[in-house]
Amino acid sequence: MRRKKKKDSGSEFTTVVVMRLYIADNAPNSVRAVANLAAICKEHLGDKFKLEIIDVLEHPLRALADGILVTPSLAKLSPSPAAKIVGNLSDKSSVLQALGIKELVE
C-alpha cells in the first residue's frame, strides 16, 4: 500500500495550533504583539492555527482566572506542551520555540 504525502504550501505544521493572546486595548506593545504574531502565523502556520484575542481591560476577571498578570501575553494551549510567552513577540525565535516550531535555516 502506497501513501501519498500531502505537501502543504509554505507551512511546515500539520497540526492546528490553538493560542490565546491577552492584550491591553490599543497599548503600543499590544498592537505590536498582534502584528508580530500575525506575521509569524502567516509565515509558519498558514491556516493551521486558531487564535483568540482577549482584551484584559474588557475581561479582567477572565485574565485573572487564566493567571495573566502582564500584557501582552501569549498562551499556546495545544498541541502539548502548553507554553506562555510575555512581551510584544518581536523575538521571533523565542515565539517559534514557545509554539514548538523549528525555524528553517536557509
Backbone bond lengths (Angstrom), bond angles and torsions (degrees), N, CA, C in turn:
res aa  C-N    CA-C-N  psi(-1)  N-CA   C-N-CA  omega(-1)  CA-C   N-CA-C  phi
1 M - - - 1.439 - - 1.532 108.74 -
2 R 1.310 116.58 128.94 1.458 121.57 -179.62 1.519 109.60 -100.56
3 R 1.317 113.89 138.33 1.456 118.96 176.20 1.512 109.24 -104.77
4 K 1.300 114.91 137.49 1.455 119.56 174.50 1.509 107.87 -90.62
5 K 1.293 115.12 129.74 1.453 119.24 176.98 1.517 108.04 -91.15
6 K 1.321 114.53 120.01 1.458 120.23 -178.43 1.517 109.08 -81.47
7 K 1.311 116.88 121.82 1.453 120.67 179.13 1.509 108.90 -92.97
8 D 1.334 114.26 127.92 1.456 121.41 -179.19 1.511 107.64 -98.91
9 S 1.308 117.80 123.18 1.453 120.51 -175.68 1.513 112.06 -71.73
10 G 1.337 116.17 114.03 1.443 121.55 174.31 1.517 115.06 80.90
11 S 1.300 118.50 -14.49 1.452 120.42 -177.70 1.513 110.12 -109.89
12 E 1.329 115.94 130.24 1.447 120.72 177.80 1.519 110.62 -94.47
13 F 1.318 117.31 0.07 1.450 122.93 -173.97 1.512 109.37 -108.67
14 T 1.332 117.67 135.82 1.456 120.09 177.76 1.525 111.61 -111.50
15 T 1.316 117.12 -17.70 1.455 122.06 178.72 1.526 109.34 -91.45
16 V 1.310 116.17 145.00 1.461 120.25 177.19 1.528 108.47 -76.64
17 V 1.312 116.29 127.23 1.459 122.34 178.16 1.527 107.81 -94.39
18 V 1.322 116.50 125.61 1.459 121.93 -179.24 1.530 107.96 -104.69
19 M 1.343 115.73 122.96 1.462 121.29 -175.68 1.513 110.56 -132.24
20 R 1.331 114.29 158.34 1.448 121.44 174.63 1.525 107.12 -134.10
21 L 1.325 116.89 124.74 1.454 122.24 179.97 1.520 109.05 -110.88
22 Y 1.316 115.35 121.98 1.457 121.75 178.90 1.521 108.38 -99.05
23 I 1.324 116.33 124.93 1.460 121.53 -177.79 1.532 109.82 -128.87
24 A 1.340 115.02 167.71 1.460 120.76 175.69 1.521 107.99 -117.42
25 D 1.317 115.94 87.97 1.461 123.69 177.23 1.527 111.62 48.71
26 N 1.309 117.53 -126.28 1.474 121.22 -178.56 1.520 112.41 -105.65
27 A 1.323 116.97 30.77 1.461 120.74 176.57 1.535 108.61 -60.07
28 P 1.328 118.33 143.25 1.466 121.19 -175.63 1.535 114.45 -52.34
29 N 1.324 117.85 -44.54 1.464 119.22 179.82 1.523 112.03 -68.04
30 S 1.315 117.40 -32.33 1.460 120.40 177.65 1.529 110.79 -68.54
31 V 1.328 116.36 -42.53 1.468 120.72 177.83 1.531 109.66 -62.07
32 R 1.340 117.03 -43.24 1.473 120.80 178.14 1.517 111.52 -63.66
33 A 1.331 116.36 -40.83 1.462 119.93 -179.62 1.522 111.33 -61.65
34 V 1.325 116.81 -43.27 1.472 120.72 178.77 1.528 109.79 -61.76
35 A 1.328 117.29 -45.84 1.470 121.19 -179.01 1.531 111.07 -65.88
36 N 1.331 116.90 -44.16 1.472 120.25 -179.90 1.520 111.30 -63.97
37 L 1.332 116.86 -42.93 1.467 119.83 179.57 1.521 110.91 -66.50
38 A 1.320 117.62 -38.99 1.471 120.72 177.77 1.528 110.42 -60.32
39 A 1.324 117.17 -42.63 1.469 120.40 179.54 1.523 111.42 -66.07
40 I 1.317 117.24 -41.50 1.473 121.05 179.51 1.521 110.07 -65.51
41 C 1.325 117.40 -43.79 1.466 120.57 179.58 1.522 111.23 -63.41
42 K 1.318 116.33 -42.56 1.468 120.25 -179.98 1.526 110.67 -61.98
43 E 1.313 116.68 -43.10 1.466 120.89 -176.60 1.521 113.26 -75.36
44 H 1.325 117.74 -38.60 1.458 120.36 -170.70 1.517 115.77 -111.68
45 L 1.322 118.77 -20.95 1.457 120.56 -176.30 1.517 114.28 -114.66
46 G 1.322 117.10 -18.69 1.465 119.03 -177.40 1.519 109.88 60.11
47 D 1.329 116.31 -119.91 1.467 119.89 178.03 1.526 111.37 -106.64
48 K 1.320 116.78 19.23 1.466 121.67 -176.35 1.527 112.10 -94.96
49 F 1.316 116.63 43.98 1.459 119.36 177.67 1.518 110.67 -149.77
50 K 1.326 113.82 156.21 1.456 122.29 172.55 1.515 105.97 -126.31
51 L 1.322 116.51 128.78 1.449 121.17 -176.73 1.522 109.89 -127.92
52 E 1.314 115.08 128.74 1.461 121.40 173.48 1.521 106.53 -112.45
53 I 1.317 116.99 126.20 1.461 121.34 178.18 1.523 108.19 -105.90
54 I 1.325 115.56 124.80 1.456 121.43 -177.51 1.523 109.15 -117.71
55 D 1.316 116.04 122.13 1.456 121.83 176.22 1.531 107.04 -86.51
56 V 1.327 116.29 113.25 1.467 120.18 -175.53 1.523 112.44 -68.65
57 L 1.323 117.63 -18.54 1.466 119.54 176.29 1.524 111.11 -74.44
58 E 1.330 116.69 -28.71 1.463 121.29 176.70 1.520 112.26 -87.04
59 H 1.336 116.47 -29.70 1.472 121.60 -175.44 1.526 110.65 -131.36
60 P 1.332 117.53 62.30 1.472 119.56 -175.97 1.531 113.70 -64.69
61 L 1.309 117.71 -34.93 1.461 119.55 -179.34 1.518 111.87 -69.40
62 R 1.309 115.79 -35.37 1.475 119.64 176.80 1.516 110.22 -64.56
63 A 1.333 116.54 -45.36 1.464 120.33 178.93 1.525 110.40 -61.13
64 L 1.313 116.92 -44.25 1.454 121.40 179.47 1.525 111.00 -62.62
65 A 1.328 116.69 -43.77 1.468 121.55 178.57 1.527 111.28 -62.66
66 D 1.336 116.70 -32.48 1.462 121.14 179.48 1.529 111.88 -85.17
67 G 1.342 117.11 0.10 1.460 120.54 177.38 1.513 114.40 79.96
68 I 1.319 117.10 23.18 1.464 121.15 -178.59 1.526 109.20 -93.82
69 L 1.327 116.10 119.94 1.455 122.03 179.79 1.518 112.10 -114.54
70 V 1.342 116.66 -17.48 1.460 121.81 -175.49 1.526 108.44 -131.10
71 T 1.327 116.08 140.46 1.461 120.03 174.12 1.514 108.72 -122.14
72 P 1.313 117.33 153.33 1.463 126.23 -8.23 1.528 111.16 -74.05
73 S 1.320 115.95 148.04 1.459 123.48 176.70 1.521 108.31 -134.83
74 L 1.317 115.14 134.33 1.464 121.12 177.80 1.517 108.35 -111.77
75 A 1.327 116.56 128.32 1.458 121.98 175.78 1.521 108.81 -115.42
76 K 1.325 115.45 122.47 1.472 120.26 172.37 1.518 106.16 -91.09
77 L 1.324 115.98 119.06 1.460 121.30 -175.78 1.517 112.52 -92.20
78 S 1.314 117.08 -38.29 1.456 120.94 177.85 1.527 108.68 -156.26
79 P 1.307 118.75 155.58 1.463 126.99 -0.42 1.526 111.71 -71.81
80 S 1.313 115.10 164.45 1.461 120.82 179.01 1.519 110.31 -64.60
81 P 1.290 119.02 152.12 1.455 128.24 -0.33 1.522 110.81 -80.39
82 A 1.325 115.18 150.35 1.463 120.72 176.03 1.521 108.64 -68.31
83 A 1.320 116.31 155.05 1.465 120.53 -179.94 1.512 109.58 -150.51
84 K 1.335 115.30 155.03 1.462 121.12 175.54 1.515 108.33 -132.13
85 I 1.320 115.19 144.15 1.455 121.22 175.94 1.525 107.93 -140.26
86 V 1.330 115.20 136.81 1.456 121.70 -176.41 1.522 108.89 -113.13
87 G 1.326 116.39 141.30 1.454 121.19 176.98 1.511 111.18 125.77
88 N 1.341 115.91 -173.63 1.460 119.74 -175.50 1.528 113.37 -84.12
89 L 1.324 116.73 8.12 1.472 123.77 174.30 1.528 112.25 63.88
90 S 1.327 117.50 26.44 1.461 120.56 179.81 1.529 112.15 -79.96
91 D 1.331 117.65 -18.95 1.467 121.06 176.81 1.528 107.67 -85.84
92 K 1.313 114.01 88.93 1.466 121.53 -172.70 1.528 112.69 -56.00
93 S 1.331 117.07 -42.87 1.467 119.01 -177.50 1.528 111.63 -64.51
94 S 1.335 117.96 -35.56 1.470 120.70 177.46 1.524 111.08 -67.86
95 V 1.315 116.09 -39.28 1.466 120.01 178.86 1.529 109.79 -65.97
96 L 1.323 116.67 -45.47 1.468 120.07 178.92 1.521 111.02 -60.96
97 Q 1.322 116.82 -40.85 1.456 120.69 178.57 1.527 110.42 -64.01
98 A 1.322 117.75 -44.60 1.463 121.44 178.93 1.524 111.53 -62.09
99 L 1.336 115.85 -34.97 1.473 120.35 179.39 1.522 112.36 -81.69
100 G 1.327 116.88 -8.25 1.467 120.31 -179.61 1.512 112.97 78.73
101 I 1.324 116.77 27.95 1.456 122.03 -179.36 1.517 108.48 -108.31
102 K 1.307 115.41 127.98 1.458 119.82 176.82 1.517 108.20 -89.48
103 E 1.323 115.81 123.31 1.464 120.54 -179.45 1.524 109.16 -74.02
104 L 1.311 115.69 134.76 1.461 120.65 178.20 1.517 109.57 -76.18
105 V 1.305 115.53 127.48 1.462 120.04 178.39 1.513 108.09 -96.30
106 E 1.315 115.41 121.40 1.458 119.16 -177.27 1.502 110.16 -110.24
